Amino acid sequence: MIRVLFFGRLSDRAGIEPWRLPAEGIATVADLIARVAARDPALGRELAAPEVLVAVNQRVVSRSAKVAAGDEVAFLPPVTGG
C-alpha cells in the first residue's frame, strides 16, 4: 500500500485522509496521479498542476520519481499569505 496525504485545499477536495492505494501498477508519482484521477478526475487535475509540490517519504521530488509499496506520498499546494 502507498499512503497518500493531501494538504491545504487538496485535503478539502480529497475528503477522507490519508488515502491508502494498492502499489500494484504504480511505479512513479505520475502513475499515482493517474490512479487518483481515475477515482476523482477533478482532484487528479489539481495534483497534475506544476505548482503543486510532491514529496515522497518527506523529500520533495518530481513526478517521474519512483514510488513503491510502503512509501508515503504527500501533495502540497502553493501557499499564499500576507
MODELLER restraints for C-alpha pairs under 7 A, 6 or more apart:
rsr = mdl.restraints
at = mdl.atoms
rsr.add(forms.Gaussian(group=physical.xy_distance, feature=features.Distance(at['CA:1:A'], at['CA:20:A']), mean=6.02, stdev=0.5))
rsr.add(forms.Gaussian(group=physical.xy_distance, feature=features.Distance(at['CA:1:A'], at['CA:21:A']), mean=5.37, stdev=0.5))
rsr.add(forms.Gaussian(group=physical.xy_distance, feature=features.Distance(at['CA:1:A'], at['CA:22:A']), mean=4.47, stdev=0.5))
rsr.add(forms.Gaussian(group=physical.xy_distance, feature=features.Distance(at['CA:1:A'], at['CA:23:A']), mean=5.15, stdev=0.5))
rsr.add(forms.Gaussian(group=physical.xy_distance, feature=features.Distance(at['CA:1:A'], at['CA:69:A']), mean=5.01, stdev=0.5))
rsr.add(forms.Gaussian(group=physical.xy_distance, feature=features.Distance(at['CA:1:A'], at['CA:70:A']), mean=5.74, stdev=0.5))
rsr.add(forms.Gaussian(group=physical.xy_distance, feature=features.Distance(at['CA:2:A'], at['CA:20:A']), mean=5.53, stdev=0.5))
rsr.add(forms.Gaussian(group=physical.xy_distance, feature=features.Distance(at['CA:2:A'], at['CA:21:A']), mean=5.20, stdev=0.5))
rsr.add(forms.Gaussian(group=physical.xy_distance, feature=features.Distance(at['CA:2:A'], at['CA:22:A']), mean=6.22, stdev=0.5))
rsr.add(forms.Gaussian(group=physical.xy_distance, feature=features.Distance(at['CA:2:A'], at['CA:23:A']), mean=5.84, stdev=0.5))
rsr.add(forms.Gaussian(group=physical.xy_distance, feature=features.Distance(at['CA:2:A'], at['CA:69:A']), mean=5.37, stdev=0.5))
rsr.add(forms.Gaussian(group=physical.xy_distance, feature=features.Distance(at['CA:2:A'], at['CA:70:A']), mean=5.44, stdev=0.5))
rsr.add(forms.Gaussian(group=physical.xy_distance, feature=features.Distance(at['CA:2:A'], at['CA:71:A']), mean=5.32, stdev=0.5))
rsr.add(forms.Gaussian(group=physical.xy_distance, feature=features.Distance(at['CA:2:A'], at['CA:72:A']), mean=5.99, stdev=0.5))
rsr.add(forms.Gaussian(group=physical.xy_distance, feature=features.Distance(at['CA:3:A'], at['CA:18:A']), mean=6.41, stdev=0.5))
rsr.add(forms.Gaussian(group=physical.xy_distance, feature=features.Distance(at['CA:3:A'], at['CA:19:A']), mean=5.89, stdev=0.5))
rsr.add(forms.Gaussian(group=physical.xy_distance, feature=features.Distance(at['CA:3:A'], at['CA:20:A']), mean=4.71, stdev=0.5))
rsr.add(forms.Gaussian(group=physical.xy_distance, feature=features.Distance(at['CA:3:A'], at['CA:21:A']), mean=6.66, stdev=0.5))
rsr.add(forms.Gaussian(group=physical.xy_distance, feature=features.Distance(at['CA:3:A'], at['CA:71:A']), mean=6.36, stdev=0.5))
rsr.add(forms.Gaussian(group=physical.xy_distance, feature=features.Distance(at['CA:3:A'], at['CA:72:A']), mean=4.69, stdev=0.5))
rsr.add(forms.Gaussian(group=physical.xy_distance, feature=features.Distance(at['CA:3:A'], at['CA:73:A']), mean=6.20, stdev=0.5))
rsr.add(forms.Gaussian(group=physical.xy_distance, feature=features.Distance(at['CA:4:A'], at['CA:18:A']), mean=5.49, stdev=0.5))
rsr.add(forms.Gaussian(group=physical.xy_distance, feature=features.Distance(at['CA:4:A'], at['CA:19:A']), mean=4.98, stdev=0.5))
rsr.add(forms.Gaussian(group=physical.xy_distance, feature=features.Distance(at['CA:4:A'], at['CA:20:A']), mean=6.11, stdev=0.5))
rsr.add(forms.Gaussian(group=physical.xy_distance, feature=features.Distance(at['CA:4:A'], at['CA:72:A']), mean=5.89, stdev=0.5))
rsr.add(forms.Gaussian(group=physical.xy_distance, feature=features.Distance(at['CA:4:A'], at['CA:73:A']), mean=4.87, stdev=0.5))
rsr.add(forms.Gaussian(group=physical.xy_distance, feature=features.Distance(at['CA:4:A'], at['CA:74:A']), mean=5.78, stdev=0.5))
rsr.add(forms.Gaussian(group=physical.xy_distance, feature=features.Distance(at['CA:5:A'], at['CA:17:A']), mean=6.51, stdev=0.5))
rsr.add(forms.Gaussian(group=physical.xy_distance, feature=features.Distance(at['CA:5:A'], at['CA:18:A']), mean=5.02, stdev=0.5))
rsr.add(forms.Gaussian(group=physical.xy_distance, feature=features.Distance(at['CA:5:A'], at['CA:19:A']), mean=6.66, stdev=0.5))
rsr.add(forms.Gaussian(group=physical.xy_distance, feature=features.Distance(at['CA:5:A'], at['CA:73:A']), mean=6.15, stdev=0.5))
rsr.add(forms.Gaussian(group=physical.xy_distance, feature=features.Distance(at['CA:5:A'], at['CA:74:A']), mean=4.51, stdev=0.5))
rsr.add(forms.Gaussian(group=physical.xy_distance, feature=features.Distance(at['CA:5:A'], at['CA:75:A']), mean=6.29, stdev=0.5))
rsr.add(forms.Gaussian(group=physical.xy_distance, feature=features.Distance(at['CA:6:A'], at['CA:74:A']), mean=5.81, stdev=0.5))
rsr.add(forms.Gaussian(group=physical.xy_distance, feature=features.Distance(at['CA:6:A'], at['CA:75:A']), mean=5.06, stdev=0.5))
rsr.add(forms.Gaussian(group=physical.xy_distance, feature=features.Distance(at['CA:6:A'], at['CA:76:A']), mean=6.61, stdev=0.5))
rsr.add(forms.Gaussian(group=physical.xy_distance, feature=features.Distance(at['CA:7:A'], at['CA:75:A']), mean=6.24, stdev=0.5))
rsr.add(forms.Gaussian(group=physical.xy_distance, feature=features.Distance(at['CA:7:A'], at['CA:76:A']), mean=5.33, stdev=0.5))
rsr.add(forms.Gaussian(group=physical.xy_distance, feature=features.Distance(at['CA:7:A'], at['CA:77:A']), mean=6.86, stdev=0.5))
rsr.add(forms.Gaussian(group=physical.xy_distance, feature=features.Distance(at['CA:8:A'], at['CA:76:A']), mean=6.96, stdev=0.5))
rsr.add(forms.Gaussian(group=physical.xy_distance, feature=features.Distance(at['CA:8:A'], at['CA:77:A']), mean=6.41, stdev=0.5))
rsr.add(forms.Gaussian(group=physical.xy_distance, feature=features.Distance(at['CA:10:A'], at['CA:77:A']), mean=6.99, stdev=0.5))
rsr.add(forms.Gaussian(group=physical.xy_distance, feature=features.Distance(at['CA:13:A'], at['CA:43:A']), mean=6.67, stdev=0.5))
rsr.add(forms.Gaussian(group=physical.xy_distance, feature=features.Distance(at['CA:23:A'], at['CA:68:A']), mean=6.30, stdev=0.5))
rsr.add(forms.Gaussian(group=physical.xy_distance, feature=features.Distance(at['CA:23:A'], at['CA:69:A']), mean=5.17, stdev=0.5))
rsr.add(forms.Gaussian(group=physical.xy_distance, feature=features.Distance(at['CA:26:A'], at['CA:32:A']), mean=5.75, stdev=0.5))
rsr.add(forms.Gaussian(group=physical.xy_distance, feature=features.Distance(at['CA:26:A'], at['CA:67:A']), mean=6.90, stdev=0.5))
rsr.add(forms.Gaussian(group=physical.xy_distance, feature=features.Distance(at['CA:27:A'], at['CA:66:A']), mean=5.64, stdev=0.5))
rsr.add(forms.Gaussian(group=physical.xy_distance, feature=features.Distance(at['CA:27:A'], at['CA:67:A']), mean=5.30, stdev=0.5))
rsr.add(forms.Gaussian(group=physical.xy_distance, feature=features.Distance(at['CA:27:A'], at['CA:68:A']), mean=6.54, stdev=0.5))
rsr.add(forms.Gaussian(group=physical.xy_distance, feature=features.Distance(at['CA:28:A'], at['CA:63:A']), mean=6.84, stdev=0.5))
rsr.add(forms.Gaussian(group=physical.xy_distance, feature=features.Distance(at['CA:28:A'], at['CA:64:A']), mean=5.59, stdev=0.5))
rsr.add(forms.Gaussian(group=physical.xy_distance, feature=features.Distance(at['CA:28:A'], at['CA:65:A']), mean=5.36, stdev=0.5))
rsr.add(forms.Gaussian(group=physical.xy_distance, feature=features.Distance(at['CA:28:A'], at['CA:66:A']), mean=4.34, stdev=0.5))
rsr.add(forms.Gaussian(group=physical.xy_distance, feature=features.Distance(at['CA:28:A'], at['CA:67:A']), mean=4.98, stdev=0.5))
rsr.add(forms.Gaussian(group=physical.xy_distance, feature=features.Distance(at['CA:29:A'], at['CA:63:A']), mean=4.77, stdev=0.5))
rsr.add(forms.Gaussian(group=physical.xy_distance, feature=features.Distance(at['CA:29:A'], at['CA:64:A']), mean=5.95, stdev=0.5))
rsr.add(forms.Gaussian(group=physical.xy_distance, feature=features.Distance(at['CA:29:A'], at['CA:65:A']), mean=5.83, stdev=0.5))
rsr.add(forms.Gaussian(group=physical.xy_distance, feature=features.Distance(at['CA:29:A'], at['CA:66:A']), mean=6.53, stdev=0.5))
rsr.add(forms.Gaussian(group=physical.xy_distance, feature=features.Distance(at['CA:29:A'], at['CA:67:A']), mean=6.25, stdev=0.5))
rsr.add(forms.Gaussian(group=physical.xy_distance, feature=features.Distance(at['CA:30:A'], at['CA:63:A']), mean=5.08, stdev=0.5))
rsr.add(forms.Gaussian(group=physical.xy_distance, feature=features.Distance(at['CA:30:A'], at['CA:64:A']), mean=6.15, stdev=0.5))
rsr.add(forms.Gaussian(group=physical.xy_distance, feature=features.Distance(at['CA:33:A'], at['CA:44:A']), mean=5.84, stdev=0.5))
rsr.add(forms.Gaussian(group=physical.xy_distance, feature=features.Distance(at['CA:33:A'], at['CA:47:A']), mean=6.58, stdev=0.5))
rsr.add(forms.Gaussian(group=physical.xy_distance, feature=features.Distance(at['CA:33:A'], at['CA:48:A']), mean=6.86, stdev=0.5))
rsr.add(forms.Gaussian(group=physical.xy_distance, feature=features.Distance(at['CA:34:A'], at['CA:44:A']), mean=6.76, stdev=0.5))
rsr.add(forms.Gaussian(group=physical.xy_distance, feature=features.Distance(at['CA:36:A'], at['CA:44:A']), mean=5.53, stdev=0.5))
rsr.add(forms.Gaussian(group=physical.xy_distance, feature=features.Distance(at['CA:37:A'], at['CA:43:A']), mean=6.38, stdev=0.5))
rsr.add(forms.Gaussian(group=physical.xy_distance, feature=features.Distance(at['CA:37:A'], at['CA:44:A']), mean=3.85, stdev=0.5))
rsr.add(forms.Gaussian(group=physical.xy_distance, feature=features.Distance(at['CA:37:A'], at['CA:45:A']), mean=6.91, stdev=0.5))
rsr.add(forms.Gaussian(group=physical.xy_distance, feature=features.Distance(at['CA:51:A'], at['CA:77:A']), mean=6.84, stdev=0.5))
rsr.add(forms.Gaussian(group=physical.xy_distance, feature=features.Distance(at['CA:51:A'], at['CA:78:A']), mean=6.27, stdev=0.5))
rsr.add(forms.Gaussian(group=physical.xy_distance, feature=features.Distance(at['CA:52:A'], at['CA:75:A']), mean=6.62, stdev=0.5))
rsr.add(forms.Gaussian(group=physical.xy_distance, feature=features.Distance(at['CA:52:A'], at['CA:76:A']), mean=5.58, stdev=0.5))
rsr.add(forms.Gaussian(group=physical.xy_distance, feature=features.Distance(at['CA:52:A'], at['CA:77:A']), mean=4.54, stdev=0.5))
rsr.add(forms.Gaussian(group=physical.xy_distance, feature=features.Distance(at['CA:52:A'], at['CA:78:A']), mean=6.12, stdev=0.5))
rsr.add(forms.Gaussian(group=physical.xy_distance, feature=features.Distance(at['CA:53:A'], at['CA:60:A']), mean=6.91, stdev=0.5))
rsr.add(forms.Gaussian(group=physical.xy_distance, feature=features.Distance(at['CA:53:A'], at['CA:75:A']), mean=5.85, stdev=0.5))
rsr.add(forms.Gaussian(group=physical.xy_distance, feature=features.Distance(at['CA:53:A'], at['CA:76:A']), mean=5.03, stdev=0.5))
rsr.add(forms.Gaussian(group=physical.xy_distance, feature=features.Distance(at['CA:53:A'], at['CA:77:A']), mean=6.32, stdev=0.5))
rsr.add(forms.Gaussian(group=physical.xy_distance, feature=features.Distance(at['CA:54:A'], at['CA:60:A']), mean=5.60, stdev=0.5))
rsr.add(forms.Gaussian(group=physical.xy_distance, feature=features.Distance(at['CA:54:A'], at['CA:61:A']), mean=5.84, stdev=0.5))
rsr.add(forms.Gaussian(group=physical.xy_distance, feature=features.Distance(at['CA:54:A'], at['CA:62:A']), mean=6.85, stdev=0.5))
rsr.add(forms.Gaussian(group=physical.xy_distance, feature=features.Distance(at['CA:54:A'], at['CA:73:A']), mean=6.99, stdev=0.5))
rsr.add(forms.Gaussian(group=physical.xy_distance, feature=features.Distance(at['CA:54:A'], at['CA:74:A']), mean=5.71, stdev=0.5))
rsr.add(forms.Gaussian(group=physical.xy_distance, feature=features.Distance(at['CA:54:A'], at['CA:75:A']), mean=4.80, stdev=0.5))
rsr.add(forms.Gaussian(group=physical.xy_distance, feature=features.Distance(at['CA:54:A'], at['CA:76:A']), mean=6.28, stdev=0.5))
rsr.add(forms.Gaussian(group=physical.xy_distance, feature=features.Distance(at['CA:55:A'], at['CA:61:A']), mean=5.56, stdev=0.5))
rsr.add(forms.Gaussian(group=physical.xy_distance, feature=features.Distance(at['CA:55:A'], at['CA:73:A']), mean=5.62, stdev=0.5))
rsr.add(forms.Gaussian(group=physical.xy_distance, feature=features.Distance(at['CA:55:A'], at['CA:74:A']), mean=5.09, stdev=0.5))
rsr.add(forms.Gaussian(group=physical.xy_distance, feature=features.Distance(at['CA:55:A'], at['CA:75:A']), mean=6.61, stdev=0.5))
rsr.add(forms.Gaussian(group=physical.xy_distance, feature=features.Distance(at['CA:56:A'], at['CA:71:A']), mean=6.74, stdev=0.5))
rsr.add(forms.Gaussian(group=physical.xy_distance, feature=features.Distance(at['CA:56:A'], at['CA:72:A']), mean=5.68, stdev=0.5))
rsr.add(forms.Gaussian(group=physical.xy_distance, feature=features.Distance(at['CA:56:A'], at['CA:73:A']), mean=4.54, stdev=0.5))
rsr.add(forms.Gaussian(group=physical.xy_distance, feature=features.Distance(at['CA:56:A'], at['CA:74:A']), mean=6.49, stdev=0.5))
rsr.add(forms.Gaussian(group=physical.xy_distance, feature=features.Distance(at['CA:57:A'], at['CA:71:A']), mean=6.09, stdev=0.5))
rsr.add(forms.Gaussian(group=physical.xy_distance, feature=features.Distance(at['CA:57:A'], at['CA:72:A']), mean=5.08, stdev=0.5))
rsr.add(forms.Gaussian(group=physical.xy_distance, feature=features.Distance(at['CA:57:A'], at['CA:73:A']), mean=6.33, stdev=0.5))
